[in-house]
């Protein structure tokens, strides 16, 4: 059994019927390209979401009033007022696994400068908030602890606020300018570095950050906090930090051992895992849908190989008459099927890579082709060639030489 001769015969047979071979490959090409594109888009989206969440800090913890609402039960409005300044101070002073912490109070409304206005959200925070959320002040500086103590009417603004209120051609940072939010004047002391839109279509630069005491007293007139944001010392200590904060808050709220928490703590890692799991599920569904075309392509290859066996029955009989064994004939047709499948797979991978790159360039949609998906495509194409080529090859190998030679 000479494998080189078998390979040469298989290649010659494939090249002698170029159009038929190309049509056989077409199903494989489309199927593999579809799988590659679906995997690339799914993987790219997942990496993009993880990167977006990581920008906010993988060790970020968010504490909100009210118990866990994932069961869909409506909470009493009073439970949304359970976080107090005392809770923030207790966590700040007692929690050893918390690096930075900031109470949070927010309000949405119209912000005005001169004849220009826009709608935005003002966040009442401490100066540590910028470090927790990984914000950077591009011009000017952040407000100070002294501003927080005095409830000073100062703020840091995002790039969108500058563009909307001071014009796109504004070259001088509006440091020292006074804007009005719900008729309360705020002096700008800093401009944040632009972040742009996130994956959920939200403008991250349409934001105003001011001392939380100012927002609580002068805008919201409330004594409770909307939430508390903090960062664990490291990502690995996030779960331990949650347990530590839970103990402190349960003590502050005088909750009995069998009572449910009247607050909720979420970690950024938990959000990341949830989003990743969702994207994995969506990707699997898309890949399975695209993989059905590979099944159709395999049936097409089997059909073409059966036609080829019928057309070459006399040739098979002559080869057997001069000493070719059934195994030689079987391998010859099996090699043909595998070559058709693998060649189609290679072209499909190149096509899928090209389409994925085009999607990224034209539509600016993230697409990343994982290396393992290429390896799996090669394996799948080989299996398709073997599985769907075996029956025609077996039929050719079992032909009676005398009957085959007589075949017209």
Order of alpha helices (4+ residues) and beta strands (2+ residues): alpha-alpha-beta-alpha-beta-beta-alpha-beta-alpha-beta-alpha-beta-beta-beta-beta-alpha-beta-alpha-alpha-alpha-alpha-alpha
